[in-house]
Amino acid sequence: MAPQDKDTPPPLPEPLRVAVADSHTHLDMQEPTVDEALAKAASVGVTTVVQVGCDLAGSRWAAETAAAYDSVHATVALHPNEAPRIVLGDPDGWSRQGAREAGGDAALDTALAGIDELAALPQVRGVGETGLDYFRTGPEGMAAQERSFRAHIEIAKRHGKALVIHDREAHDDVLRILREEGAPERVVFHCYSGDAAMAEICAAAGYFMSFAGNVTFKNARHLREALAVAPPELVLVETDAPFLTPAPYRGRANAPYLIPVTLRAMAEVKAMTEDALATAVAANTARAFGY
């Protein structure tokens, strides 16, 4: 791919015949305006998006955007990598989000109280993305991540909202903490990253598994094996835009309008027709997020 292609948005895919939702997107990190992004998505049959918060400001934005647009639902949370930034600060820029002062546990409690307040709003359908990330946060940040994750589980249960999980290289601990705390009624593993054995554990627990564009990557056989065993009634589709753009557009900016590319690849893996998978995914997303 020539370097200039990186900046060219991928073409519009063939529209889906059955409308679906993008179960996890970050409109605040994408180039087009919200109106443009939603119109482009709707033109190919992606008529609903779940806008996900990663920090207090982003969660407020998600809640405001969902209040302004019928087709947008919000989730609110402190991302697993946000918790250590709040507690320990970020003096050397490890998080690539600029220097931050250490605020200690008190600052984390204040931020969590803000999330709790937002989680009560009717347009906020979920608490997340929360969980554990052992890829970007070192051992010194684990205590803050875990404390934040447990608090988010409690918030989700108290408000009766879905719990949206970010699990990066932390499968065993995420599953263990869910067992210890008692999972909320609805749990979504966003950008599902486990293998088939973990998919069977999630299925037995009734957890939703949301697959992103990386299920199309050549080196992602374990994801396709997981998708193959995941029950159709527990499968969701997402972009995680602007990240994880599906093949053949990997390396370019992702957006909700590219959901059909991922969904078609998923239908192939599941040996289902596109319409059958889209019908299931649409119903599953509505059930997961209670809209």
Secondary structure as UniProt FT lines:
FT   HELIX           3..7
FT   STRAND          20..25
FT   HELIX           27..29
FT   HELIX           34..43
FT   TURN            44..45
FT   STRAND          46..52
FT   HELIX           56..68
FT   TURN            70..71
FT   STRAND          72..76
FT   TURN            80..81
FT   HELIX           82..88
FT   TURN            91..92
FT   TURN            94..95
FT   HELIX           104..119
FT   TURN            122..123
FT   STRAND          124..133
FT   TURN            134..136
FT   HELIX           139..141
FT   HELIX           142..159
FT   STRAND          162..168
FT   HELIX           171..181
FT   STRAND          187..189
FT   TURN            190..191
FT   HELIX           196..205
FT   STRAND          208..211
FT   HELIX           213..216
FT   TURN            218..219
FT   HELIX           221..229
FT   HELIX           232..234
FT   STRAND          235..237
FT   TURN            241..242
FT   TURN            247..248
FT   TURN            250..251
FT   HELIX           256..258
FT   HELIX           259..269
FT   TURN            270..271
FT   HELIX           274..289
//
